[in-house]
């Protein structure tokens, strides 16, 4: 059975990249372009890991990470946070919200797949 990755990303080209890379590496992928729909999609899809953009319309990725961590159903699902805005304290804030890993955009393919596999306990 394929490992399930939920991608929450507002940029269409980034969603397409994530989908192509992850599906090409054997993952089942669901895409969400708006943070407002992320929790409902997570409940429906039941992901093994979530890739979360931080800069989203309607609700921030930080708020979504905190909501997911506060929900017993998703507390154990690891979250990889991604953002183009890497401020001095940004990674600390993201990890405090509950993300297990962090990557700055632009994303490179090999490190992305390695990070997902690492979060899933695979090599």
TAURTA-V745583 format. One record per backbone hydrogen bond with DSSP energy under -0.5 kcal/mol. NH is the residue of the N-H (numbers start at 1). CO is the residue of the C=O. If there is no record, write none. Layout:
BEGIN
nh | co
NH | CO
NH | CO
END
This chain:
BEGIN
nh | co
5 | 28
6 | 49
7 | 5
7 | 30
8 | 6
8 | 51
9 | 7
9 | 32
12 | 10
15 | 11
16 | 12
17 | 13
18 | 14
19 | 15
20 | 16
21 | 17
22 | 18
23 | 19
24 | 20
25 | 21
25 | 22
26 | 23
27 | 22
28 | 3
30 | 5
32 | 7
35 | 57
37 | 34
38 | 35
39 | 35
41 | 37
42 | 38
43 | 39
44 | 40
45 | 41
46 | 42
48 | 4
49 | 4
50 | 78
51 | 6
52 | 50
52 | 80
53 | 8
53 | 51
54 | 82
56 | 54
59 | 57
61 | 54
64 | 60
65 | 61
66 | 62
67 | 63
68 | 64
69 | 65
70 | 66
71 | 68
72 | 70
74 | 71
75 | 71
77 | 74
78 | 48
78 | 76
80 | 50
81 | 79
81 | 101
82 | 52
83 | 103
86 | 84
87 | 85
90 | 87
91 | 87
93 | 89
94 | 90
95 | 91
96 | 92
97 | 93
98 | 94
98 | 95
99 | 94
100 | 79
101 | 79
103 | 81
105 | 83
112 | 108
113 | 109
114 | 110
115 | 111
116 | 112
117 | 113
118 | 114
119 | 115
120 | 116
121 | 118
122 | 117
END
